[in-house]
């Protein structure tokens, strides 16, 4: 099964898939949190979504509360924060476990992908990014400190478009 076909749920609880959310677009999947030191990355993610969207690209956010409880809100609170504070208009999924025994099946596959240094395994922190190409394959893994504006991330997005 392609990553694009893995069953997911939107922030409002509706069944979906990456294919449903993004169509034929390449996707940057990011585990996000509202109360993290990296939360300002939302601004860059919105910019990526807007600037590359017309070329077949979408950001998808995956709220996660596994890192020091930095995404404690309800679905409504998360949506409100993201839209009013950062103008987020890209799709958000329901709060999801990305590590541990309750790790979502999507992340069971994603963590097998290595980053630029050849390291695979558990998600390190909030705002870890996976670039998924139009065929549903991982085209890049970017650790949390790689900002949305980072040249290596922008170049990877350009390469899959």
TIDO-270959 format. One record per residue (C-alpha): residue number from 1; residue in three letters; chain; z, x, y negated. Coordinates in Angstrom, 3 decimals. Example, Ala and Ser with C-alpha at 12.3 -4.5 7.8 and 13.67 -1.06 7.14 Angstrom:
% TIDO-270959
{seq=1, type=Ala, mol=A, c3=7.800, c1=12.300, c2=4.500}
{seq=2, type=Ser, mol=A, c3=7.140, c1=13.670, c2=1.060}
END
This chain:
% TIDO-270959
{seq=1, type=Unk, mol=A, c3=0.000, c1=0.000, c2=0.000}
{seq=2, type=Unk, mol=A, c3=-0.881, c1=1.243, c2=-3.475}
{seq=3, type=Unk, mol=A, c3=1.937, c1=1.654, c2=-6.003}
{seq=4, type=Unk, mol=A, c3=0.058, c1=-0.955, c2=-8.037}
{seq=5, type=Unk, mol=A, c3=0.810, c1=-3.564, c2=-5.334}
{seq=6, type=Unk, mol=A, c3=4.555, c1=-2.976, c2=-4.791}
{seq=7, type=Unk, mol=A, c3=6.474, c1=-6.228, c2=-5.424}
{seq=8, type=Unk, mol=A, c3=8.463, c1=-6.060, c2=-8.675}
{seq=9, type=Unk, mol=A, c3=10.248, c1=-8.467, c2=-11.024}
{seq=10, type=Unk, mol=A, c3=9.831, c1=-8.772, c2=-14.770}
{seq=11, type=Unk, mol=A, c3=12.847, c1=-8.560, c2=-17.042}
{seq=12, type=Unk, mol=A, c3=12.909, c1=-12.364, c2=-17.029}
{seq=13, type=Unk, mol=A, c3=12.991, c1=-12.375, c2=-13.194}
{seq=14, type=Unk, mol=A, c3=9.410, c1=-13.409, c2=-12.461}
{seq=15, type=Unk, mol=A, c3=7.634, c1=-11.801, c2=-9.465}
{seq=16, type=Unk, mol=A, c3=4.954, c1=-9.300, c2=-10.470}
{seq=17, type=Unk, mol=A, c3=3.276, c1=-5.998, c2=-9.626}
{seq=18, type=Unk, mol=A, c3=2.006, c1=-3.095, c2=-11.713}
{seq=19, type=Unk, mol=A, c3=-1.494, c1=-4.481, c2=-11.138}
{seq=20, type=Unk, mol=A, c3=-0.380, c1=-7.844, c2=-12.574}
{seq=21, type=Unk, mol=A, c3=1.321, c1=-6.221, c2=-15.558}
{seq=22, type=Unk, mol=A, c3=-1.297, c1=-3.623, c2=-16.406}
{seq=23, type=Unk, mol=A, c3=-4.542, c1=-4.833, c2=-14.854}
{seq=24, type=Unk, mol=A, c3=-6.782, c1=-1.849, c2=-14.113}
{seq=25, type=Unk, mol=A, c3=-4.929, c1=0.344, c2=-16.597}
{seq=26, type=Unk, mol=A, c3=-3.292, c1=3.666, c2=-15.912}
{seq=27, type=Unk, mol=A, c3=0.495, c1=3.231, c2=-16.223}
{seq=28, type=Unk, mol=A, c3=3.343, c1=5.357, c2=-17.530}
{seq=29, type=Unk, mol=A, c3=6.403, c1=4.050, c2=-15.682}
{seq=30, type=Unk, mol=A, c3=9.669, c1=5.020, c2=-17.384}
{seq=31, type=Unk, mol=A, c3=13.267, c1=4.270, c2=-16.410}
{seq=32, type=Unk, mol=A, c3=14.875, c1=3.303, c2=-19.709}
{seq=33, type=Unk, mol=A, c3=18.333, c1=2.690, c2=-21.179}
{seq=34, type=Unk, mol=A, c3=19.527, c1=1.266, c2=-24.494}
{seq=35, type=Unk, mol=A, c3=22.631, c1=3.387, c2=-25.006}
{seq=36, type=Unk, mol=A, c3=21.390, c1=6.879, c2=-24.140}
{seq=37, type=Unk, mol=A, c3=20.876, c1=9.920, c2=-26.333}
{seq=38, type=Unk, mol=A, c3=17.216, c1=9.745, c2=-25.274}
{seq=39, type=Unk, mol=A, c3=16.812, c1=6.080, c2=-26.292}
{seq=40, type=Unk, mol=A, c3=14.839, c1=7.054, c2=-29.438}
{seq=41, type=Unk, mol=A, c3=12.011, c1=7.931, c2=-27.015}
{seq=42, type=Unk, mol=A, c3=11.230, c1=4.215, c2=-27.148}
{seq=43, type=Unk, mol=A, c3=9.446, c1=4.897, c2=-30.469}
{seq=44, type=Unk, mol=A, c3=7.108, c1=7.408, c2=-28.836}
{seq=45, type=Unk, mol=A, c3=6.536, c1=5.141, c2=-25.847}
{seq=46, type=Unk, mol=A, c3=5.509, c1=2.302, c2=-28.179}
{seq=47, type=Unk, mol=A, c3=3.132, c1=4.698, c2=-29.939}
{seq=48, type=Unk, mol=A, c3=1.572, c1=5.792, c2=-26.611}
{seq=49, type=Unk, mol=A, c3=1.192, c1=2.166, c2=-25.522}
{seq=50, type=Unk, mol=A, c3=-0.489, c1=1.212, c2=-28.792}
{seq=51, type=Unk, mol=A, c3=-2.710, c1=4.256, c2=-29.220}
{seq=52, type=Unk, mol=A, c3=-3.960, c1=4.559, c2=-25.618}
{seq=53, type=Unk, mol=A, c3=-3.817, c1=0.854, c2=-24.710}
{seq=54, type=Unk, mol=A, c3=-7.383, c1=0.094, c2=-25.826}
{seq=55, type=Unk, mol=A, c3=-8.598, c1=2.874, c2=-23.525}
{seq=56, type=Unk, mol=A, c3=-6.982, c1=1.416, c2=-20.397}
{seq=57, type=Unk, mol=A, c3=-3.339, c1=2.498, c2=-20.529}
{seq=58, type=Unk, mol=A, c3=0.013, c1=0.745, c2=-20.424}
{seq=59, type=Unk, mol=A, c3=3.654, c1=1.773, c2=-20.579}
{seq=60, type=Unk, mol=A, c3=6.036, c1=-0.125, c2=-18.292}
{seq=61, type=Unk, mol=A, c3=9.787, c1=0.204, c2=-18.828}
{seq=62, type=Unk, mol=A, c3=12.309, c1=-0.015, c2=-15.999}
{seq=63, type=Unk, mol=A, c3=15.853, c1=-0.590, c2=-17.296}
{seq=64, type=Unk, mol=A, c3=18.407, c1=1.261, c2=-15.193}
{seq=65, type=Unk, mol=A, c3=22.208, c1=1.319, c2=-15.485}
{seq=66, type=Unk, mol=A, c3=22.832, c1=4.131, c2=-12.972}
{seq=67, type=Unk, mol=A, c3=23.360, c1=6.928, c2=-15.490}
{seq=68, type=Unk, mol=A, c3=26.822, c1=6.597, c2=-17.048}
{seq=69, type=Unk, mol=A, c3=26.344, c1=2.839, c2=-17.487}
{seq=70, type=Unk, mol=A, c3=23.932, c1=3.328, c2=-20.394}
{seq=71, type=Unk, mol=A, c3=22.030, c1=0.069, c2=-19.795}
{seq=72, type=Unk, mol=A, c3=24.901, c1=-2.444, c2=-19.513}
{seq=73, type=Unk, mol=A, c3=23.257, c1=-5.476, c2=-21.139}
{seq=74, type=Unk, mol=A, c3=21.829, c1=-8.660, c2=-19.738}
{seq=75, type=Unk, mol=A, c3=18.070, c1=-9.145, c2=-19.539}
{seq=76, type=Unk, mol=A, c3=18.193, c1=-11.078, c2=-22.824}
{seq=77, type=Unk, mol=A, c3=20.221, c1=-8.350, c2=-24.561}
{seq=78, type=Unk, mol=A, c3=17.853, c1=-5.637, c2=-23.312}
{seq=79, type=Unk, mol=A, c3=14.794, c1=-7.567, c2=-24.509}
{seq=80, type=Unk, mol=A, c3=16.396, c1=-8.285, c2=-27.894}
{seq=81, type=Unk, mol=A, c3=17.412, c1=-4.642, c2=-28.407}
{seq=82, type=Unk, mol=A, c3=14.031, c1=-3.255, c2=-27.405}
{seq=83, type=Unk, mol=A, c3=11.969, c1=-5.640, c2=-29.502}
{seq=84, type=Unk, mol=A, c3=14.096, c1=-5.657, c2=-32.661}
{seq=85, type=Unk, mol=A, c3=15.150, c1=-1.998, c2=-32.699}
{seq=86, type=Unk, mol=A, c3=11.954, c1=-0.307, c2=-31.500}
{seq=87, type=Unk, mol=A, c3=9.251, c1=-2.982, c2=-31.581}
{seq=88, type=Unk, mol=A, c3=8.714, c1=-2.681, c2=-27.837}
{seq=89, type=Unk, mol=A, c3=5.772, c1=-4.813, c2=-26.798}
{seq=90, type=Unk, mol=A, c3=5.046, c1=-3.197, c2=-23.446}
{seq=91, type=Unk, mol=A, c3=6.249, c1=-4.850, c2=-20.220}
{seq=92, type=Unk, mol=A, c3=9.838, c1=-4.385, c2=-19.065}
{seq=93, type=Unk, mol=A, c3=10.988, c1=-4.894, c2=-15.490}
{seq=94, type=Unk, mol=A, c3=14.343, c1=-6.163, c2=-14.309}
{seq=95, type=Unk, mol=A, c3=17.250, c1=-3.724, c2=-14.171}
{seq=96, type=Unk, mol=A, c3=16.551, c1=-1.499, c2=-11.166}
{seq=97, type=Unk, mol=A, c3=18.285, c1=1.183, c2=-9.090}
{seq=98, type=Unk, mol=A, c3=16.169, c1=4.344, c2=-9.092}
{seq=99, type=Unk, mol=A, c3=18.516, c1=6.466, c2=-6.951}
{seq=100, type=Unk, mol=A, c3=20.926, c1=5.922, c2=-4.077}
{seq=101, type=Unk, mol=A, c3=20.951, c1=3.614, c2=-1.085}
{seq=102, type=Unk, mol=A, c3=19.780, c1=0.627, c2=-3.165}
{seq=103, type=Unk, mol=A, c3=16.870, c1=2.551, c2=-4.662}
{seq=104, type=Unk, mol=A, c3=13.922, c1=0.217, c2=-5.271}
{seq=105, type=Unk, mol=A, c3=11.032, c1=0.715, c2=-2.830}
{seq=106, type=Unk, mol=A, c3=8.782, c1=1.759, c2=-5.739}
{seq=107, type=Unk, mol=A, c3=11.113, c1=4.644, c2=-6.546}
{seq=108, type=Unk, mol=A, c3=11.414, c1=5.575, c2=-2.861}
{seq=109, type=Unk, mol=A, c3=7.768, c1=6.592, c2=-3.132}
{seq=110, type=Unk, mol=A, c3=7.870, c1=7.952, c2=-6.684}
{seq=111, type=Unk, mol=A, c3=10.671, c1=10.463, c2=-6.033}
{seq=112, type=Unk, mol=A, c3=8.484, c1=12.174, c2=-3.439}
{seq=113, type=Unk, mol=A, c3=6.247, c1=13.337, c2=-6.313}
{seq=114, type=Unk, mol=A, c3=6.963, c1=16.729, c2=-7.824}
{seq=115, type=Unk, mol=A, c3=7.190, c1=17.580, c2=-11.506}
{seq=116, type=Unk, mol=A, c3=5.301, c1=20.464, c2=-13.157}
{seq=117, type=Unk, mol=A, c3=7.810, c1=22.951, c2=-11.697}
{seq=118, type=Unk, mol=A, c3=7.261, c1=21.665, c2=-8.157}
{seq=119, type=Unk, mol=A, c3=10.571, c1=19.796, c2=-7.959}
{seq=120, type=Unk, mol=A, c3=10.722, c1=16.388, c2=-6.294}
{seq=121, type=Unk, mol=A, c3=13.721, c1=14.251, c2=-5.395}
{seq=122, type=Unk, mol=A, c3=16.143, c1=12.020, c2=-7.258}
{seq=123, type=Unk, mol=A, c3=15.612, c1=10.807, c2=-10.795}
{seq=124, type=Unk, mol=A, c3=17.589, c1=13.147, c2=-13.058}
{seq=125, type=Unk, mol=A, c3=18.431, c1=10.805, c2=-15.940}
{seq=126, type=Unk, mol=A, c3=17.135, c1=8.011, c2=-18.144}
{seq=127, type=Unk, mol=A, c3=13.566, c1=8.314, c2=-19.454}
{seq=128, type=Unk, mol=A, c3=12.029, c1=10.094, c2=-16.475}
{seq=129, type=Unk, mol=A, c3=8.320, c1=9.326, c2=-16.543}
{seq=130, type=Unk, mol=A, c3=5.681, c1=8.804, c2=-13.846}
{seq=131, type=Unk, mol=A, c3=2.013, c1=8.629, c2=-14.734}
{seq=132, type=Unk, mol=A, c3=0.172, c1=6.399, c2=-12.267}
{seq=133, type=Unk, mol=A, c3=-3.611, c1=6.493, c2=-12.270}
{seq=134, type=Unk, mol=A, c3=-5.924, c1=3.506, c2=-11.958}
{seq=135, type=Unk, mol=A, c3=-6.009, c1=3.950, c2=-8.163}
{seq=136, type=Unk, mol=A, c3=-2.234, c1=3.613, c2=-7.900}
{seq=137, type=Unk, mol=A, c3=-1.529, c1=7.291, c2=-7.237}
{seq=138, type=Unk, mol=A, c3=1.017, c1=9.436, c2=-9.071}
{seq=139, type=Unk, mol=A, c3=-0.880, c1=11.696, c2=-11.467}
{seq=140, type=Unk, mol=A, c3=2.187, c1=13.329, c2=-13.006}
{seq=141, type=Unk, mol=A, c3=5.961, c1=13.371, c2=-13.135}
{seq=142, type=Unk, mol=A, c3=7.723, c1=14.234, c2=-16.359}
{seq=143, type=Unk, mol=A, c3=11.444, c1=14.852, c2=-16.603}
{seq=144, type=Unk, mol=A, c3=13.589, c1=13.048, c2=-19.206}
{seq=145, type=Unk, mol=A, c3=13.451, c1=15.806, c2=-21.812}
{seq=146, type=Unk, mol=A, c3=9.650, c1=15.663, c2=-21.915}
{seq=147, type=Unk, mol=A, c3=9.120, c1=13.418, c2=-24.918}
{seq=148, type=Unk, mol=A, c3=6.295, c1=10.892, c2=-25.172}
{seq=149, type=Unk, mol=A, c3=4.668, c1=13.135, c2=-27.800}
{seq=150, type=Unk, mol=A, c3=4.773, c1=16.260, c2=-25.604}
{seq=151, type=Unk, mol=A, c3=1.339, c1=17.900, c2=-25.325}
{seq=152, type=Unk, mol=A, c3=1.531, c1=18.076, c2=-21.526}
{seq=153, type=Unk, mol=A, c3=2.186, c1=14.333, c2=-21.238}
{seq=154, type=Unk, mol=A, c3=-0.526, c1=13.394, c2=-23.732}
{seq=155, type=Unk, mol=A, c3=-2.995, c1=15.684, c2=-21.937}
{seq=156, type=Unk, mol=A, c3=-2.131, c1=14.100, c2=-18.572}
{seq=157, type=Unk, mol=A, c3=-2.695, c1=10.612, c2=-19.995}
{seq=158, type=Unk, mol=A, c3=-6.031, c1=11.719, c2=-21.473}
{seq=159, type=Unk, mol=A, c3=-7.043, c1=13.126, c2=-18.081}
{seq=160, type=Unk, mol=A, c3=-6.554, c1=9.792, c2=-16.259}
{seq=161, type=Unk, mol=A, c3=-8.347, c1=7.658, c2=-18.861}
END
